[in-house]
């Protein structure tokens, strides 16, 4: 009887041929190709610690064999599924779209699948998703939470918070929002703006409040004239922006020459309204938003913005989740310091070019 032989089909899919015919690659095949024990492969697949050299060989073998771990087997062995729940407030913005995509890619690279949950910024919907995660015994939760879920999340479910703290015993990954606001004010001033304005819509809280604080502190520390306008009409906040612009235009000139917002979305709306009044951007008014995300990879930067490091956020979030999955720092006695990631300024069409 001929022993098993590995054959490559269509250059991408590896199968094993034996007296039973073609079969998809299994854990034994990965073990042989990587030159490690089956137990080591099993530990890697189940998120346990493996020596770096062995991990690299296993990863290469998995890619070469196109091996897909048996999710059902992992669930039975670990009493948890291979699914990770990502809860975000909304999906219809470039930032949350990019965040969801990058998170899915990171999880996929590490053998997990993502369940995307859109809470619509409603605590009740978030509660329901947490209950679903508990019932399904998911591997973990990554959430950008705007609700008090501390008492709802059981201590044995690994959880990582993004932007807003859930509790001291859950890791928090966030961008440097304060420095982002300060950087925006600094850029506007260095590019010639002398009367600055912060715009947003109510309520300004959480990270938005931190971004505004950074902006305001820089202006006050450097004696820069500044003001704020916050739209109160949540349903039609753009109308509030329009009325504000009309009230601050004299002789076809807008009162402010530099505008910062805690969101690219609001800056885009403001830019459109200024154009309607034939106020030139960036010649007369310069605008900077926050997030710096793109709808698709080839999209040109349009709005000058403070960019969040989305890829690094997702990688650090998974790293923190994985540490809990393998048993490190997985007790409510552990107190976490927030991991604050640096932001950067990206030049778009809404600010002047710096003089060389």
N, C-alpha and C positions, 0 to 999 in steps of 0.2 A: 504494500500500500504506500502510495506516495505521500510524503510528509507535507505539511502546510507550506505554501509558497505565497509570498506577497507579490501581487501584481498591481500595476497602476493603470487605471482606466481614465481616459479623457484628460490626463495630466493633473487632475485635481482630486479625484476620489480614490482612496486606497481601500481595497477589500482583501479578505483572506480567502484563498481557495483551498478546499480540502475535499475529502471524499463525499462531503455533504453539499458540495457546490459553493457558490459565492456567498459570503457572509460579511456583514458590516464589521469593521474593526472593533475589538473589545479591549478591556483593561489589560488582559494578558499580552495582547499585541503591543500596546503602549509600553508595557513593562519590558518586553524583549528589545524593542527598538531603542528605548532610552537606556537600557543596561542597568536598570534598578529593579528592586523587588516589587511584586504586586502590591504589597502592603504600603510601600512608599508612594506608589501611584494613587492608591486609595486615600492615603493621608492628604495628598495634594488636592485631590478632587473634593474632599470633604472639608477643605479649608484649614487643615492642621499644618503645623510648622514642618517644613521640609528644608534640607540643606540647600543653599542657593545654587550650587552646581547641579544637584539632582533636579531642582525645580526647573532650571533652564533646559536640561535634557528632556524632561517630561513635557514641557511646553512645546518644544520643537517636535517631539514625537506626535503629540496630539494634533498639531497643525499639519504635519506630513500625512498622518493617517486619516485626517478629517474625522477624528473620534469625537462622538457626542456622548457625554456621561449619561448614565441612566438616572433621570431625575427621580423616578419612583423609588429606585433602590436607595438613593441618597436620603429621601424622605423617611423611609422605613428605618434606616440605620441611625439617623440623627434626630428623628422625630420632628424635623423641620423640612419644609420644601426648599426648592432652589430659587424661589421667587423673592424679590425685594420690592417693597411698595415705595413708590415715590409720590409724595403728596405735595402739590404746588397750588398756589391760589388761583391760577388761570393758565391757559395754554396759548392764548391768542395774542401774544407779544413776541417779538424776536428774542428777547432775553430768555423767557421761559421755554420757548421752542428750542433754542440752542442748548439750554441747560438740560432739557429732557433728552435730547439727542446724545449729548456727550455722556450723560449718566448711563444711558442704555448701552453705549459702546463700551464704557469701562466695565459695567457689570457683565456684559457678554464676553469680554476678554478674560474674565475671571470665572466663567462657568455659571453665571446667574442670569435669570430672566427678570425683566422689570414689569411691574404692574403700575401704570400711570393713573393717578387719581387727581382730578381737578376739583378742588374744594369750593371754587367760586368765592373764596374768602369768607365762607360761612362756617362758623364753628360746628353747627349741627352736622353738616356734610362731612367735615373732618372727623368728628366723633364716629360716624358710621363707617368710615374707611378704617379707622383704628380697630373697631369691633370686628370688621371683616378680616383684618390682618391677624387678630388674635384667634379667630375661629379657624382660619386656614393654616395657622402655624407657619407663617412665612418666615424666611430666614432673618429678615430685619426690615426696618422702616427708615427711610430718609425723608425728612419733612421740612418744609418751609412753613412753619405753623404760625397762625395768628390767633390761636385759641389756647385756653388753659387745659392742656391735656396731661399734665403731670400725674394726676390721680388715675387717669384712664389707661395709661400704658403700663403693662405688667413689668416687673423688674427683670424677667427672664427674656424679654424681647430686645435684641440689640436695636438701638435707635441713634440716629445722628440728626442733629438739628442744623438747618441752614438759615443764616441771617438772624433769626430770633431764638433766644434761649428757651428751651422747654423746661429744663431743670438742671441744677448744678451737676447731677450725676449722669447726664447725657452730654456727649461731645457737641461742641458748637463750632461750625465752620462759617466764617463770614469774611466779606471784603472789608478793607479799611475805609469805611464809609465816611468817617470824620476827615481823614486826609483827603478823600475824594472831593468833599465840599471845599476844603481849604485850597486844594490844587486848582479847582475851577475858578475861584476868586483870583488866585495868583495869575492864572493864564489870562483871564479877561483884562486884568490890570496891566500885565506886561505887554499886551497887544493893543493898549491905548484906551481901553474903556475906563471911564472915571466916575460914572454914576451907575451903580450896579443894582440889580433886582433879582430876588429869588421868587420863583413862581411854583405853585403846586395846587393840589385840590385837597379839600378837607376830607378826613382829618390828617394832619401832618403828625405822624407818630412813628415809633419804632425806628427803623433804619432811615426813613425820610427825615425824621427829626434830627438824627445824628448828622446826616448830610448837610442839613440847613445850619446846624450849629457850627460845623467846620467852616462853612462859607461865612457865617456871621462873625465868628471869632477872628478870621483872617482880616476881614474888612475893618473890624474895630481895632485890632492890634496895629494895623497900618493906616488908620485914620482915613479909610476910603468911604465915601458916601454910599449908603446902601439902603434898600427898602425891601419889602416883601408884599406879595399879593397871593392870597389863597382863595381859590374859587370855592364857594359854599354850596353851589348847586351841583350835587353829585350826579344827577341824571344828565344835566346839560351844562357841564362845567365849561365847555368851549364857549358858550354864550357869555358866561361870566368873564372869560378872557377877552372876548370881543368888546364888551362894554367897558372893561378896564382900559384897553388900548385906546378906545375912542375918547375916554375921559382924560387920557394923558397925552393926547396929540395936540400940539399948538403950532399953527403955521406949517402944517404938514410934517412936523418933526416930533418924534417920540421923546418923551421926557428922559428915558434911560438909554444908555448906549452899550450896556452889557447885561445879559440875562442868563441866569443859571437855574436849572430845574433838577429835581431829584429823579426825573424820568425823561428818557429820550422821547417818549410818547407826547408828553406835554410840550416839550420844546418844538416838536414837529408841528403841533397844532398852533402854537404861538407864531412860528415862522410863517405859516400859511396866512394867518390873520394879518400879520404885518405886511405881507405881500399884497393883500387885498387893499390895504391903505397906501400902497405904493411907497412903503418905507423899505429902503434897500438893506438887505442882509448879505454880507457882513459890513458893507461900507458905512452904514449909519448905526446899525445895531448888531452886536455880536451875541451869539447864542451857544451855550454849552449844556448838554444833557448828561444823563447818567445811565450807564449800562454798556453801551458800545457794542451791542449784539447785531448780528446780521441775519436776514431772512434766509439767505442761501450763501454758500462759501464765496462765490465770485462777486457778490454785491459790493459795489464801491461804497466807501464811507461817505455818507451824506451829511449827517449831523455831527458836528464836533462833540466829543463826549468823554466822560470819565469811564474807562473800560474796566469792567470786572473780569477777573481771570477765570472764565467759566471752566476751561479744561482742568485747571489746577483745583478748582473747587470740587469738581466731581471726583478727581483722583484722591484728594485728601478725605473726602466724605467716605469713599469706599475703604480707604486705608483704616479709618477710624471704625467703620463697621466691621471690617475683617478682624481687627484686634479684639473686638467683643465676641465675634463668632468663634475664635480659637481660644477664648477663655481669658484673655488679658483685659484688665480694667473693666470687668463686667459685674461690678457690685455697686449697690447704691451708696456704699461708703466712699467710693472713689469720687473726688471732686475735680472737675475739668476746668482748666483755663481755656477761654475761647482761642481758637486758632484764627488769627487775623491775617489775611492775605493781601499783598500790595495791589494797588490799582495804578492805572496809567492814563495819560491823556492821549487821545487820538484826534488828529486833525481832519476835519471835514470841510464842508462848504460854508459853514455858518460862523467861522472865525477867520480873521485875517491871517495871512502867512507871516510868521515871524521874520524880522529882518535878519539877513545873514551877516 
